[in-house]
Amino acid sequence: MLATPEFWVLVSFILFVALIVYLKAPAQITGALDKRADRIRNELDEARRLREEAQSLLAEYQRKRRDAEKEAAEIVSNAKAEADRMKTEARQQMEEMVARRERMAEMKIAQAEEQAIADVRAAAADAAVAAASRILQDKVSGQTADGLIDQSITQVKARLQ
């Protein structure tokens, strides 16, 4: 029996198992496996925590994006309303300015007409005075003529004014 190889394999196996038990290899292996399991568990917890944090950041950025889009839409809406208001005001001011200029032009035309009428009247009066003066000079002479001419000129001027 001592000479058989199976015996020596059995002895070496028992010694090997005894050595492993003596050196507490199963506890070390179990400890190492437990440490590795703890490390994996911690990594999974950390990954879970990071994922939740990433999701909360994503939700926050999506909310901020929605808020920014709403704000941009409000700004565009306000700008359009302001542009419409300014357009209306500009149109109203333009119409008022055109109406003022039209009134001013009409006033200038009326003044020019009045001035033209006054000029025509003055020219007609001067022509009438000159004609009357010539006629009277031809027909009336002397001191009587001078008096009549002065009197006629005074009356014509008074009537024209």
C-alpha positions as CSV (number, residue, x, y, z in Angstrom):
1,M,0.0,0.0,0.0
2,L,2.8,2.4,0.7
3,A,4.2,1.7,-2.7
4,T,1.2,2.5,-4.7
5,P,0.9,5.8,-6.3
6,E,-2.7,6.2,-5.3
7,F,-1.6,6.1,-1.7
8,W,0.9,8.9,-2.1
9,V,-1.7,10.9,-4.1
10,L,-4.1,10.5,-1.1
11,V,-1.4,11.5,1.4
12,S,-0.3,14.5,-0.6
13,F,-3.9,15.5,-1.0
14,I,-4.6,15.3,2.7
15,L,-1.4,17.3,3.4
16,F,-2.5,19.8,0.9
17,V,-5.9,20.2,2.5
18,A,-4.4,20.3,6.0
19,L,-2.0,23.0,4.8
20,I,-4.8,25.0,3.3
21,V,-6.8,24.7,6.5
22,Y,-3.8,25.5,8.7
23,L,-3.0,28.7,6.6
24,K,-6.6,29.7,6.8
25,A,-6.9,29.8,3.0
26,P,-10.7,29.3,2.9
27,A,-11.1,32.3,5.3
28,Q,-8.8,34.4,3.2
29,I,-10.5,33.3,0.0
30,T,-13.9,34.0,1.6
31,G,-12.6,37.4,2.9
32,A,-11.2,38.3,-0.5
33,L,-14.5,37.3,-2.1
34,D,-16.4,39.3,0.5
35,K,-14.2,42.3,-0.1
36,R,-14.6,42.0,-3.8
37,A,-18.4,41.6,-3.3
38,D,-18.4,44.7,-1.1
39,R,-16.3,46.7,-3.6
40,I,-18.7,45.6,-6.4
41,R,-21.7,46.5,-4.2
42,N,-20.2,49.9,-3.5
43,E,-19.4,50.5,-7.1
44,L,-23.0,49.6,-8.0
45,D,-24.3,52.0,-5.3
46,E,-22.0,54.7,-6.6
47,A,-23.2,54.1,-10.1
48,R,-26.8,54.2,-9.0
49,R,-26.1,57.4,-7.1
50,L,-24.4,58.9,-10.1
51,R,-27.2,57.8,-12.4
52,E,-29.8,59.5,-10.1
53,E,-27.7,62.6,-9.9
54,A,-27.4,62.6,-13.7
55,Q,-31.1,62.2,-14.1
56,S,-31.8,65.1,-11.7
57,L,-29.3,67.2,-13.6
58,L,-31.0,66.3,-16.9
59,A,-34.4,67.1,-15.4
60,E,-33.1,70.4,-14.2
61,Y,-31.5,71.3,-17.5
62,Q,-34.7,70.3,-19.3
63,R,-36.7,72.6,-17.0
64,K,-34.2,75.4,-17.6
65,R,-34.5,74.9,-21.3
66,R,-38.3,75.0,-21.2
67,D,-38.1,78.1,-19.0
68,A,-35.7,79.7,-21.5
69,E,-37.9,78.8,-24.4
70,K,-40.9,80.3,-22.7
71,E,-38.9,83.4,-21.9
72,A,-37.7,83.6,-25.5
73,A,-41.3,83.2,-26.7
74,E,-42.4,86.0,-24.4
75,I,-39.6,88.3,-25.6
76,V,-40.6,87.6,-29.2
77,S,-44.2,88.2,-28.4
78,N,-43.4,91.5,-26.6
79,A,-41.1,92.6,-29.4
80,K,-43.9,92.0,-31.9
81,A,-46.4,93.9,-29.8
82,E,-43.9,96.7,-29.4
83,A,-43.2,96.8,-33.1
84,D,-47.0,96.9,-33.8
85,R,-47.4,99.7,-31.3
86,M,-44.5,101.6,-32.8
87,K,-45.9,101.1,-36.3
88,T,-49.3,102.4,-35.2
89,E,-47.7,105.4,-33.5
90,A,-45.5,106.1,-36.5
91,R,-48.5,105.9,-38.8
92,Q,-50.5,108.2,-36.6
93,Q,-47.6,110.7,-36.3
94,M,-47.2,110.6,-40.1
95,E,-50.9,111.3,-40.6
96,E,-50.8,114.2,-38.2
97,M,-47.7,115.6,-39.8
98,V,-49.2,115.4,-43.3
99,A,-52.4,117.0,-42.0
100,R,-50.3,119.8,-40.4
101,R,-48.4,120.4,-43.5
102,E,-51.5,120.3,-45.6
103,R,-53.1,123.0,-43.3
104,M,-49.9,125.1,-43.5
105,A,-49.9,124.8,-47.3
106,E,-53.6,125.8,-47.5
107,M,-52.8,128.8,-45.2
108,K,-49.9,129.8,-47.4
109,I,-52.1,129.5,-50.5
110,A,-54.8,131.6,-48.8
111,Q,-52.3,134.2,-47.8
112,A,-50.8,134.3,-51.3
113,E,-54.3,134.7,-52.7
114,E,-55.1,137.5,-50.3
115,Q,-51.7,139.1,-51.1
116,A,-52.4,138.7,-54.9
117,I,-55.9,140.3,-54.5
118,A,-54.4,143.2,-52.5
119,D,-51.6,143.6,-55.1
120,V,-54.2,143.6,-57.9
121,R,-56.4,146.1,-56.1
122,A,-53.4,148.4,-55.4
123,A,-52.3,148.2,-59.0
124,A,-55.9,148.9,-60.2
125,A,-56.1,151.8,-57.7
126,D,-52.8,153.2,-58.9
127,A,-53.9,152.8,-62.5
128,A,-57.3,154.5,-61.8
129,V,-55.6,157.3,-59.9
130,A,-53.1,157.8,-62.8
131,A,-55.9,157.7,-65.4
132,A,-58.1,160.1,-63.4
133,S,-55.1,162.3,-62.8
134,R,-54.3,162.5,-66.5
135,I,-58.0,163.1,-67.4
136,L,-58.3,165.9,-64.9
137,Q,-55.1,167.4,-66.0
138,D,-56.3,167.5,-69.5
139,K,-59.7,168.9,-68.6
140,V,-59.2,170.9,-65.5
141,S,-56.3,173.2,-64.9
142,G,-55.1,175.5,-62.2
143,Q,-55.8,175.5,-58.6
144,T,-59.2,173.8,-58.9
145,A,-57.5,170.8,-60.6
146,D,-55.0,170.4,-57.9
147,G,-57.7,170.3,-55.2
148,L,-59.9,167.8,-57.1
149,I,-56.9,165.5,-57.8
150,D,-55.9,165.5,-54.1
151,Q,-59.5,164.9,-53.0
152,S,-59.9,162.0,-55.5
153,I,-56.7,160.3,-54.5
154,T,-57.6,160.4,-50.9
155,Q,-61.1,158.9,-51.5
156,V,-59.8,156.1,-53.8
157,K,-57.1,155.1,-51.2
158,A,-59.7,155.1,-48.4
159,R,-62.1,152.9,-50.3
160,L,-59.4,150.4,-51.3
161,Q,-58.2,149.9,-47.8
